[in-house]
Amino acid sequence: MRKGGLKIANISKKDSIINAALKLFSNNGYHKTTVSQIAKEAKVAKGTVYWYFDSKKQLFQAIILTGVERLTSQIESRVKEKDDVLDKLKSIVMIYLEFINKARQHFKVFQEGMIAVIDNDFKDRMMAFRSEQAEFIAAIIEQGKNENKVRLDVDNKDMAYLLLSMVTSFNDYLQGNNDFNIISKGDIIIDVFLQGVAR
């Protein structure tokens, strides 16, 4: 349906479609939003939506993957500014929480839509993202070992996945709770991860 290089001829239209879809998915829900409504909101022809995306499902996936790419970019650029290993780990926690907090208004629709859009290809891409993030964090932990700031008896990958799990552990509290301050959980995540819970 789409012709190689022509697909990226007008990035602004693609962005308009993504932004329109995000707005409508958030307001109306994934299932109640139609491609016609998205096209109208984006001020493009319905066929233009299908030029960039084969289906509403693929468009929803693109929104999530775009968010993931932005998160990755933020982490890589901001962590590079830090020299200290512990500061790098703290930055990763706060960047994740800030990202989740910013997207909180879309959280419910993401939860609803994810059930509809998960397929093996999308699942593989999300798992690849998580694996890349784990590798990135594991490299920082290895740096910490080399600098004698991190215990030598911990597995880098295990610790990386543990930290990723911790930063997403409060996600469920966002649903229907506009007063929940997820940013405030950064200190306890960082403290427990770096110090543990034993006295």
Secondary structure, DSSP 8 states (H G I E B T S, - for coil): ---GGGGGS-HHHHHHHHHHHHHHHHHH-TTT--HHHHHHHHTS-HHHHHHH-SSHHHHHHHHHHHHHHHHHHHHHHHHHT--SHHHHHHHHHHHHHHHHHHTGGGHHHHHHHHHHH--HHHHHHHHHHHHHHHHHHHHHHHHHHHTT-S-TTS-HHHHHHHHHHHHTTTGGGGTT-TT--GGGGHHHHHHHHHH-S--
